[in-house]
Amino acid sequence: MPHRRPARRLRIESLEYRLAPALFTGAVPNLSIDLNTANEVAAFSTDGTTVTVTLTGGTATDGGGTVGFAGFGTSTVTFPAATYNSLITITDSAAGTSVAFANSTGAYDPVINITLDDPASGNITFTGVSVFTSAVTASTTAGFIASDVASSLLSSAGGGVTLSAPGHDILLAGALEINGQTNLTGNVIRADNPVNDFIGRLSLSGPAVASIFDTNDLTLAASILNFGTLAQTTTITANGNITQTGALTATAGAGTTATLAVTSNAGSITLTDAGNNISNSIALSLSVTGANTATVVNTVGLQLGDVALGTGALSLTFNGNLTQRTGTTIQTDGPVSLTVDTGANRNITLANAGNRIAGPITIAEINGGDVRDVSIRNA
């Protein structure tokens, strides 16, 4: 009989679970960091000499080209700030990753670009003090961007800050001091800390509701507000003058009770860009004090909300009808100038009970504008 070999059993061993690493790849003076573990959080801090990155749910690995790093293979890695002082790029290649800036005692010198574009991307947050001497751009596809009330985000050298969370929220409860332009894109935008100082221009894009405060003058760059069908109130407030360098577009569904409230506590409001388009479905409320003025130019009809001035002039230019929302009033001791631009058969209807206009009222027509009916109620 032929010899038969004994049967052998096949053993299948489970693979050992290994924590995927965050990848640090250098090209001095630039550094790229890819977060590639699901739900990984990378927390940054710096003393101005060393940058520390602490990973929750991941470990750091060397992708090549790195100089002066310590901590590869662990959850905490450090690198010299002076070596990577041009550009730091942070990306994601896994779902749910987040970036956090923890309290720092020094400044970040390089340009920082954060792009979390996974369909299930995480959040970008700021706690404590974060100082940036170059531009910061941070975006997340599915998460929010937030700072806590005790935090400070400072851009000290004119680089500016761009934060984007389309369809989601930007909730900056902490203090902001931004040299250079600030660009905020989100569904809800909060940047109303009482010590905020937008030294450069501020651009808002997309919010159904926003709350903005500047302790000094505020200059609006081109901005788009989308109230939709929500009865929300967006507030833009400054202690100083409120001006603009680009058109303000505000849209809302017909019949909504959305309000855009613009208030200067100790300055004037001057929104005179020729491209302004504030829907007449939105009530525009204006408030200034003393001899300060409020001047608005709009390319469509204008609906007023509550309007309050001291002795300064109220000047409104519009291409359409001028009306008041029910229940609102105009309160002023100064002169009022109403100018119809372009279209024919325009009506001026300021007939709400409680209006008090102590100064003279002037009505003008320009560029072929034509006034048909005027109705003004004055207490």
Protein Blocks (a to p, Z undefined) as FASTA:
>chain_A
ZZdddddddddddddddddddddddddfbdcdddfbehiacddddehlaccdddehiacd
deejiahiahihiabdcddfklmmmbccdddfbehiacdddddfbdcfbdcddddfbfkb
ccdddehjdddfbdcddddfklccdddfkbccddfeonopadddehiacddfbccddedj
dddddfbdcdfbfkbccfbacddehiabdcdddfbdcddddddddekjadcddddddfbd
cddfbdcdddddehiacdcddddfkbccddfbfkbccdfkbccddddehjbdcddddfbd
cdddddddfkbccddddeddddddehiacddfbdcddddehiahiacddfbghiacfbdc
ddddeehiacfbdcdddZZ
